[in-house]
C-alpha cells in the first residue's frame, strides 16, 4: 500500500506539471517520466485516431492494441485498415474474446440477450471486452486512453494521470480537456482517417447491435445502449465510476 500511495503522490505532482502542456508535450513527458511497459488501446473512434497520429512516431515506446468483440461495424474494420495503410508498419495487436465464453453467454442469455436486461448486457460486455482487456494489460505499467472529460458526467473529474486500482497500473488520459471541435480540426489538418459512421451521427461507436446515431441535442453517450437509463459504461473504465 505504501508503494501505491507513493505512486499516487507522484501522479499528483505530475498532473500539475501536465497542465498547460500540448498534446505532443504531454505524451513525451509521460514517455520520459513513467517507467515500465506503455500501451495504447484504440477502438478507432475519433479520439483514438488522433492519438494514433501522435503516438505513431513513438511506436517503439508505446504498444498499440484493440479489442475485437466480434460484433463491430464493418465501417470500424474499414478504418482499421485505412489506419494501417496511412501509418506504415504500425502494429495493432488484436484481442478477441474466448470462444468458450461467447458460447456460454449465448447458451445462457441468447445471441442478443443484452437487450433483455442491464445485467445481461454487462455480462456480454464482460465476456467480449473486459476479459480480453485483462489479457491485453498483463504486465503493463501505463495505459493510454482516449477518454475525455466532456464524454460523460462520471468522467468530468478525471485527471491526466490516475491510478487504476482495478488493473493496478497508471492510466494516462492525454485528451482530457479536448473538445470534439478541436479533435475535428486536428483530423482535418492532418488528414487522419476516421470512421465513416462519425459523419452520420455516431459520435461514440461500439458494437453494432448496441450503437445508434445521435439525434440533434442528444448527449454524447446517448447512442450507446440507448434502451438503458443511468450511467452507460461497459466495464473497461469501471474504476472511474467507483471514484465518483
C-alpha positions in Angstrom: 0.0 0.0 0.0 2.9 2.4 0.8 4.2 1.8 -2.8 0.8 2.6 -4.3 0.5 5.8 -2.1 3.9 6.9 -3.3 2.8 6.4 -6.9 -0.4 8.4 -6.3 1.7 11.2 -4.7 4.0 11.3 -7.7 1.0 11.3 -10.1 -0.5 14.3 -8.3 2.8 16.1 -8.8 2.9 15.1 -12.5 -0.7 16.2 -13.1 0.2 19.7 -12.1 3.1 19.7 -14.5 0.9 18.4 -17.3 -1.5 21.3 -17.1 -0.8 23.6 -20.0 1.3 21.2 -22.0 0.4 20.5 -25.6 -0.7 17.0 -26.6 2.7 16.2 -28.0 4.5 17.6 -25.0 2.3 15.6 -22.6 2.9 12.4 -24.4 6.7 13.0 -24.4 6.5 13.8 -20.7 4.9 10.5 -19.8 7.3 8.6 -22.1 10.3 10.2 -20.3 9.0 10.2 -16.7 7.0 7.0 -16.2 8.7 3.7 -16.2 7.5 0.3 -17.5 5.6 -1.0 -20.4 3.3 1.5 -22.0 0.3 0.6 -24.2 -2.4 2.5 -26.1 -5.9 0.9 -26.6 -7.7 2.0 -29.7 -11.3 1.4 -30.7 -10.8 3.6 -33.8 -13.1 6.4 -32.7 -12.1 10.0 -33.5 -10.3 10.4 -30.1 -8.2 7.2 -30.7 -7.4 8.2 -34.3 -6.0 11.5 -33.1 -3.9 9.7 -30.5 -2.7 7.2 -33.1 -1.4 10.0 -35.2 0.6 11.5 -32.3 1.8 8.2 -30.9 2.8 6.6 -34.2 6.3 8.3 -34.2 6.8 6.8 -30.7 5.6 3.2 -31.6 8.8 1.8 -30.1 7.8 3.3 -26.8 4.1 2.7 -26.9 2.5 -0.6 -28.0 -0.9 -0.5 -29.7 -3.8 -2.8 -29.2 -7.5 -3.1 -29.9 -10.4 -5.3 -28.7 -12.4 -7.0 -31.4 -15.6 -8.1 -29.8 -16.8 -10.0 -32.8 -19.8 -7.7 -33.3 -18.2 -4.5 -34.6 -19.5 -2.4 -37.5 -17.9 -3.2 -40.9 -17.0 0.5 -41.0 -14.8 0.0 -37.9 -12.8 -2.7 -39.7 -12.5 -0.3 -42.7 -11.0 2.5 -40.7 -8.7 -0.1 -39.0 -7.4 -1.0 -42.5 -7.1 2.7 -43.5 -5.2 3.4 -40.4 -2.6 0.8 -41.1 -2.3 1.9 -44.7 -1.6 5.5 -43.6 0.7 4.7 -40.8 3.1 2.3 -42.5 4.5 -0.5 -40.3 2.1 0.2 -37.4 1.4 -3.0 -35.5 -2.0 -3.0 -33.7 -2.4 -6.3 -31.7 -6.0 -7.6 -31.7 -7.5 -9.3 -28.7 -10.6 -11.4 -29.3 -13.0 -12.9 -26.7 -12.6 -16.6 -25.8 -14.8 -18.8 -27.9 -15.9 -20.8 -24.8 -17.0 -17.6 -23.1 -19.1 -16.5 -26.1 -20.7 -19.9 -26.4 -21.5 -19.9 -22.7 -23.1 -16.5 -22.9 -25.2 -17.4 -26.0 -26.3 -20.6 -24.3 -27.5 -18.8 -21.2 -28.7 -15.5 -22.5 -29.2 -15.9 -26.2 -27.4 -14.3 -29.1 -29.0 -10.9 -28.4 -29.7 -11.3 -24.7 -28.2 -8.0 -23.9 -31.4 -6.3 -24.9 -33.3 -8.1 -22.2 -31.6 -6.6 -19.1 -28.8 -4.4 -17.9 -27.3 -7.5 -16.2 -27.3 -9.5 -19.4 -25.8 -6.5 -21.3 -23.0 -6.1 -18.8 -22.4 -9.8 -18.9 -21.9 -9.6 -22.7 -19.5 -6.6 -22.3 -17.6 -8.5 -19.7 -17.1 -11.5 -22.0 -16.4 -9.5 -25.1 -14.4 -6.6 -23.6 -13.3 -6.9 -20.0 -11.8 -10.4 -20.1 -9.8 -9.6 -23.3 -8.7 -6.3 -21.8 -7.3 -8.1 -18.8 -5.1 -10.2 -21.2 -4.0 -7.0 -23.0 -3.0 -5.3 -19.8 -0.9 -8.1 -18.3 2.5 -6.7 -17.3 1.5 -3.1 -18.4 2.6 -0.1 -16.3 0.9 2.7 -18.2 -2.3 2.5 -20.2 -3.0 5.4 -22.7 -6.7 6.1 -23.4 -8.8 8.5 -25.4 -11.1 9.4 -22.6 -12.3 13.0 -22.4 -13.9 14.9 -19.6 -16.9 16.0 -21.7 -17.9 12.5 -22.7 -20.0 11.8 -19.6 -20.6 13.2 -16.1 -18.6 10.5 -14.4 -15.5 11.5 -16.4 -15.6 15.2 -15.6 -13.3 14.9 -12.6 -10.7 12.7 -14.3 -7.1 13.8 -14.0 -4.5 13.4 -16.8 -2.8 10.6 -14.8 -4.7 8.3 -12.4 -4.1 5.1 -10.5 -6.3 2.4 -11.9 -6.9 0.2 -8.9 -8.9 -2.4 -11.0 -5.9 -3.1 -13.2 -3.0 -2.0 -10.9 -1.5 0.5 -13.4 -1.3 4.1 -14.3 -3.9 5.4 -16.7 -3.0 8.3 -18.9 -5.8 10.5 -20.5 -4.0 13.0 -22.7 -7.2 14.2 -24.4 -8.8 15.1 -21.1 -9.7 18.7 -21.9 -10.1 18.4 -25.7 -13.5 19.2 -27.3 -14.9 17.4 -30.3 -14.4 20.5 -32.5 -10.7 20.6 -31.5 -10.4 16.9 -32.5 -12.1 17.5 -35.8 -9.7 20.4 -36.6 -6.7 18.1 -35.9 -8.2 15.4 -38.1 -8.8 17.8 -41.0 -5.3 19.4 -40.6 -3.5 16.1 -40.7 -5.8 14.1 -43.0 -6.4 11.5 -40.3 -8.8 8.6 -41.3 -11.9 8.4 -39.2 -14.8 6.0 -39.1 -17.3 7.0 -41.8 -20.1 6.5 -39.3 -18.9 9.5 -37.4 -20.2 11.8 -40.1 -23.6 10.1 -39.8 -24.1 11.0 -36.2 -22.3 8.1 -34.5 -20.1 10.1 -32.1 -19.4 7.1 -29.8 -19.0 3.9 -31.7 -19.1 0.5 -30.1 -20.6 -2.8 -31.1 -23.1 -2.7 -34.0 -26.2 -4.0 -32.1 -25.5 -1.6 -29.2 -24.9 1.7 -31.0 -27.1 4.1 -32.9 -26.8 7.5 -34.4 -27.5 10.6 -32.2 -30.4 12.9 -32.7 -29.8 16.6 -32.6 -29.2 17.8 -29.0 -28.7 14.3 -27.5 -25.9 13.6 -25.0 -22.6 12.2 -26.4 -23.3 8.7 -24.9 -27.0 8.6 -25.8 -26.3 6.4 -28.8 -24.7 3.6 -26.7 -27.1 1.1 -25.1 -29.9 3.5 -25.9 -32.5 1.2 -24.3 -31.0 1.7 -20.9 -31.2 4.5 -18.3 -28.5 5.8 -16.0 -24.7 5.6 -16.3 -23.6 3.9 -19.5 -20.2 2.2 -19.1 -19.1 -1.2 -20.3 -16.8 -2.1 -17.5 -13.5 -1.1 -19.2 -13.3 2.0 -17.0 -15.3 0.9 -14.1 -12.8 2.2 -11.5 -13.7 5.7 -12.6 -17.3 5.1 -11.5 -16.1 3.8 -8.2 -14.1 7.0 -7.7 -17.1 9.3 -8.2 
